[in-house]
Amino acid sequence: MSPSDAATTFRSSPGEMARLACIMEVCAPKAGNVHPAVRFRDVTHEHFIASAEAIKPILSRATSQCVGQTILDCVIATQQAAGSNTNLGIILLLAPLCAVPLKMPIESGILKVLDDLTVEDAALTYEAIRLAKPGGLGRVKDADVEQLPRINLKQAMSLAADRDAIARQYVCGFQDVIESVAHDLAQPPNDTAMTQADCIVLAHLKQMAREPDSLIHRKCGDVVAQESAARAQAVIDAGWPRGRESGTMFATLDRWLREDGHRRNPGTSADLIAAGLFVAMRQGRLQPDFNWLKEHVS
C-alpha cells in the first residue's frame, strides 16, 4: 500500500488512528515498559489495549468539543475500562492532535488548537489529572492541579514545560513529536530486516537518548534520568538491533529500568512514541503492520 493509500485508509477516523497508535506503542517490546511479554505488578498490556479501545470514540469526536472535555472523557473511559491510569500522558498528547480537523495539516492545525485553549480547558484537564492520580506529580506553587485555574491550558502547561516533555508540546506546537519522534518512526530503516516493532523500539531508544525521560526525572531525580539517557545512547551506538553486543546491552538497560519496582519506567518517552505514531499515520507516512498486531489483539 502506498503512503497516499495509507492516508486515505486512516484519515477517515482520528479515533481509529489514535487507537492503532496506542496499540502499536504497547505491543512493541520497548525497554522498561509494559508489552505483551512483560507486565507491571498490577498492569498488563491488555489494560493498555482496553484503554485504547475505550478512548477511540471520544477522540473521534475531538473536533466537536473542547480539548479539556476530551481529556476528561478519555480519563473517565480509561478508568472504567482498565481501572487505573494507563494512559494519561498519551491522552494529554492525543486530545489536541485529534482536535485538528482532517482537512488541515497537522503542523499548522495544532497551532490553532493550542492558541484556542481556554481556562475551561485547564479546569477540565486539572479534574482529569486529579482523577488519574499520576505517580510522582508533586505540588507546585503556581497553577497546581489541586487549585482552580485562572489561566488557560496552554499557559498552565507552559509553567511545567521546563520539567515535563508532554507539557512542553503545548508550548512548542508539538514540534518534538512532529519533527523528531514522528520522523524517526516514519523514516525507512537502513536495515530492511527490521520489523515495525523494531523500528518503534529504536525510536523509543532515540527519544530516551535525546532527553532524560520526564517520568524518571520526576520519580528518581536528575542523576538517574541522565543515566537513563546515556544508557539508551550506548545501546544505539552499539548498533541495536544488529550490533554484536547491542542485544546484551539492550537487555541490561531493560533490566536496569525495571529494577526498584519499575520506578525508572521511561513512560514519558513511550507516551511521545504513541503521539508520534499518530502523527506519522495522519501524515500518510506510516502504515500499521496488521499481521504483527493481530498476534496480540483479538
C-alpha positions as CSV (number, residue, x, y, z in Angstrom):
1,M,0.0,0.0,0.0
2,S,1.4,3.4,-0.9
3,P,1.6,6.4,1.5
4,S,-1.3,8.0,-0.2
5,D,-3.4,4.9,0.2
6,A,-2.4,4.7,3.9
7,A,-3.5,8.3,4.3
8,T,-6.9,7.5,2.7
9,T,-7.4,4.5,4.9
10,F,-6.5,6.0,8.3
11,R,-7.5,9.7,8.0
12,S,-11.2,8.8,8.0
13,S,-11.2,8.5,11.8
14,P,-8.8,10.3,14.2
15,G,-10.0,7.9,16.9
16,E,-9.0,4.8,14.8
17,M,-5.6,6.3,14.2
18,A,-5.2,7.0,17.9
19,R,-6.4,3.5,18.8
20,L,-3.8,2.0,16.4
21,A,-1.1,4.3,17.7
22,C,-1.8,3.2,21.3
23,I,-1.8,-0.5,20.4
24,M,1.4,-0.3,18.3
25,E,3.1,1.5,21.2
26,V,2.3,-1.1,23.8
27,C,2.8,-4.1,21.6
28,A,6.4,-3.1,20.8
29,P,8.9,-4.5,23.4
30,K,10.3,-1.2,24.4
31,A,12.9,-1.0,27.2
32,G,11.4,-0.6,30.7
33,N,7.8,-0.6,29.6
34,V,4.8,-2.9,29.6
35,H,4.5,-5.0,26.5
36,P,2.9,-8.4,25.7
37,A,5.8,-10.4,27.2
38,V,6.3,-8.2,30.4
39,R,3.8,-6.8,32.8
40,F,4.0,-4.5,35.8
41,R,2.7,-5.7,39.2
42,D,-0.9,-4.6,38.5
43,V,-0.9,-3.6,34.8
44,T,-0.7,-5.7,31.7
45,H,-0.6,-4.9,28.0
46,E,-4.3,-5.9,27.9
47,H,-5.1,-3.0,30.1
48,F,-3.5,-0.6,27.6
49,I,-5.3,-2.2,24.7
50,A,-8.6,-1.9,26.6
51,S,-7.8,1.8,27.2
52,A,-7.1,2.3,23.5
53,E,-10.4,0.8,22.6
54,A,-12.2,3.0,25.3
55,I,-10.8,6.3,24.1
56,K,-11.3,5.7,20.4
57,P,-14.9,7.0,20.1
58,I,-14.1,10.0,22.3
59,L,-11.0,11.0,20.2
60,S,-13.1,10.6,17.0
61,R,-15.3,13.5,18.2
62,A,-12.5,15.6,19.4
63,T,-13.1,18.3,16.8
64,S,-16.6,18.9,18.1
65,Q,-15.8,19.6,21.8
66,C,-13.2,21.4,23.8
67,V,-9.8,19.8,24.4
68,G,-10.3,19.7,28.1
69,Q,-13.6,17.8,27.8
70,T,-12.0,15.3,25.5
71,I,-9.2,14.8,28.0
72,L,-11.6,14.3,30.9
73,D,-13.9,12.0,29.0
74,C,-10.9,9.9,27.9
75,V,-9.6,9.6,31.5
76,I,-13.1,8.6,32.8
77,A,-13.4,6.0,30.0
78,T,-10.0,4.6,30.8
79,Q,-10.8,4.3,34.5
80,Q,-13.9,2.3,33.5
81,A,-12.1,0.1,31.0
82,A,-8.8,-0.5,32.8
83,G,-9.4,0.5,36.4
84,S,-6.2,2.6,36.6
85,N,-4.1,5.3,35.0
86,T,-2.6,3.5,32.0
87,N,-2.5,6.4,29.5
88,L,-2.8,9.9,31.0
89,G,0.2,11.2,29.1
90,I,-1.0,9.7,25.9
91,I,-4.4,11.3,26.3
92,L,-2.8,14.7,27.0
93,L,-0.9,14.4,23.7
94,L,-3.6,12.9,21.5
95,A,-6.5,15.1,22.6
96,P,-5.2,18.3,20.9
97,L,-3.8,16.4,18.0
98,C,-7.2,14.7,17.3
99,A,-8.9,18.1,17.6
100,V,-7.2,19.3,14.4
101,P,-9.7,18.9,11.5
102,L,-8.5,16.3,9.0
103,K,-8.7,18.9,6.2
104,M,-6.0,20.9,7.9
105,P,-2.3,19.9,8.0
106,I,-1.3,18.7,11.5
107,E,1.6,21.1,11.6
108,S,-0.4,24.3,11.3
109,G,-3.7,22.9,12.7
110,I,-2.2,22.0,16.0
111,L,-1.0,25.6,16.5
112,K,-4.6,26.9,16.1
113,V,-5.9,24.3,18.5
114,L,-3.3,25.3,21.1
115,D,-3.9,29.0,20.7
116,D,-7.7,28.5,21.2
117,L,-7.3,26.7,24.5
118,T,-9.3,28.3,27.4
119,V,-9.5,28.4,31.2
120,E,-12.3,25.9,31.0
121,D,-9.9,23.5,29.1
122,A,-7.5,23.9,32.0
123,A,-10.2,23.3,34.7
124,L,-11.4,20.1,32.9
125,T,-7.8,18.9,32.4
126,Y,-7.0,19.5,36.1
127,E,-10.0,17.5,37.0
128,A,-8.8,14.7,34.7
129,I,-5.3,14.7,36.2
130,R,-6.7,14.5,39.8
131,L,-8.9,11.6,38.7
132,A,-6.0,9.8,37.0
133,K,-3.6,10.3,40.0
134,P,-0.4,10.1,38.1
135,G,2.7,9.0,40.1
136,G,5.3,11.4,41.2
137,L,3.3,14.5,40.3
138,G,4.1,16.5,43.4
139,R,2.9,20.1,44.2
140,V,3.9,23.4,42.7
141,K,3.3,27.0,43.8
142,D,1.6,28.3,40.7
143,A,-1.4,26.6,38.8
144,D,-1.2,23.5,40.9
145,V,-3.8,20.9,39.7
146,E,-5.4,20.9,43.2
147,Q,-6.3,24.6,42.7
148,L,-8.9,26.2,40.4
149,P,-7.0,27.5,37.4
150,R,-7.1,31.2,36.4
151,I,-5.1,30.8,33.2
152,N,-5.8,28.8,30.0
153,L,-4.4,25.3,29.4
154,K,-1.6,26.4,27.2
155,Q,-0.4,28.9,29.8
156,A,-0.7,26.3,32.5
157,M,1.3,23.8,30.5
158,S,4.0,26.4,30.0
159,L,4.6,26.5,33.7
160,A,5.7,22.9,33.6
161,A,7.4,22.9,30.2
162,D,10.9,23.1,31.5
163,R,10.5,19.9,33.5
164,D,7.9,17.8,31.6
165,A,8.2,16.9,27.9
166,I,4.4,16.4,27.5
167,A,3.6,19.9,28.8
168,R,6.3,21.3,26.5
169,Q,4.4,20.1,23.5
170,Y,1.7,22.6,24.2
171,V,4.2,25.4,24.2
172,C,6.4,24.3,21.2
173,G,3.5,23.4,19.0
174,F,4.2,19.6,19.2
175,Q,7.5,20.3,17.4
176,D,9.2,17.5,19.3
177,V,6.6,15.0,18.3
178,I,6.2,16.1,14.7
179,E,9.8,16.8,13.7
180,S,11.7,14.3,15.9
181,V,9.6,11.4,17.0
182,A,7.3,11.0,14.0
183,H,10.3,11.5,11.7
184,D,12.2,8.6,13.5
185,L,9.1,6.4,13.2
186,A,8.4,7.2,9.5
187,Q,12.0,7.1,8.2
188,P,12.7,3.8,6.5
189,P,15.4,1.9,8.4
190,N,18.7,1.1,6.6
191,D,18.2,-2.4,7.8
192,T,15.4,-3.8,5.7
193,A,15.1,-6.8,8.0
194,M,13.9,-4.6,10.9
195,T,10.3,-5.2,11.8
196,Q,7.8,-2.4,12.7
197,A,8.2,-3.4,16.3
198,D,12.0,-3.0,16.0
199,C,11.5,0.5,14.4
200,I,9.3,1.5,17.3
201,V,11.8,0.2,19.9
202,L,14.6,2.1,18.2
203,A,12.6,5.3,18.0
204,H,11.9,4.9,21.8
205,L,15.6,4.5,22.4
206,K,16.3,7.6,20.4
207,Q,13.8,9.6,22.4
208,M,15.2,8.4,25.6
209,A,18.7,9.4,24.5
210,R,17.6,12.7,23.1
211,E,16.5,13.9,26.5
212,P,16.2,12.4,30.0
213,D,12.8,10.9,30.5
214,S,10.4,13.3,32.4
215,L,8.8,10.5,34.4
216,I,12.2,9.1,35.5
217,H,13.3,12.6,36.4
218,R,10.1,13.2,38.5
219,K,10.4,9.9,40.4
220,C,14.2,9.4,40.6
221,G,15.8,12.7,40.1
222,D,18.1,14.3,37.5
223,V,21.2,12.0,38.0
224,V,19.2,8.8,37.4
225,A,17.3,10.4,34.5
226,Q,20.6,11.5,32.9
227,E,22.0,8.0,33.3
228,S,19.0,6.5,31.6
229,A,19.6,8.8,28.6
230,A,23.3,7.8,28.5
231,R,22.5,4.1,28.7
232,A,20.0,4.4,25.8
233,Q,22.5,6.2,23.7
234,A,25.1,3.5,24.4
235,V,22.7,0.8,23.1
236,I,22.1,2.9,19.9
237,D,25.9,3.4,19.5
238,A,26.3,-0.3,19.7
239,G,24.2,-0.7,16.6
240,W,21.0,-2.1,18.0
241,P,19.4,-4.4,16.9
242,R,22.1,-5.9,14.8
243,G,25.3,-4.9,16.6
244,R,27.3,-7.7,18.1
245,E,26.9,-6.5,21.7
246,S,23.8,-4.5,21.3
247,G,21.4,-7.2,22.3
248,T,23.1,-7.8,25.6
249,M,23.3,-4.0,26.2
250,F,19.6,-3.6,25.5
251,A,18.8,-6.4,27.9
252,T,20.9,-4.8,30.6
253,L,19.2,-1.4,30.0
254,D,15.8,-3.1,30.2
255,R,16.7,-4.9,33.4
256,W,18.1,-1.7,35.0
257,L,15.0,0.3,34.1
258,R,12.7,-2.4,35.7
259,E,14.7,-2.6,38.9
260,D,13.4,-0.8,42.1
261,G,9.8,-1.6,41.4
262,H,9.8,-0.1,37.9
263,R,10.5,3.4,39.3
264,R,12.8,4.0,36.3
265,N,10.0,3.3,33.8
266,P,10.6,5.7,30.8
267,G,6.9,6.3,30.5
268,T,7.0,9.9,29.1
269,S,9.2,8.7,26.2
270,A,6.6,5.9,25.5
271,D,3.8,8.5,25.5
272,L,5.7,10.6,22.9
273,I,6.1,7.4,20.8
274,A,2.3,7.0,20.8
275,A,1.8,10.6,19.7
276,G,4.5,10.2,17.0
277,L,2.8,7.1,15.6
278,F,-0.5,9.0,15.4
279,V,1.2,11.9,13.6
280,A,3.1,9.6,11.2
281,M,-0.1,7.8,10.3
282,R,-2.1,11.0,9.9
283,Q,0.6,12.3,7.5
284,G,0.3,9.2,5.5
285,R,4.0,8.3,6.2
286,L,3.4,5.1,8.2
287,Q,1.0,2.1,7.8
288,P,0.5,-0.3,10.7
289,D,1.7,-3.9,10.2
290,F,-1.6,-5.6,10.9
291,N,-0.1,-9.1,10.6
292,W,2.1,-8.2,13.6
293,L,-0.7,-6.5,15.6
294,K,-3.2,-9.4,15.2
295,E,-0.7,-11.6,17.1
296,H,-1.5,-9.5,20.2
297,V,-5.0,-8.1,19.6
298,S,-8.0,-10.3,19.1
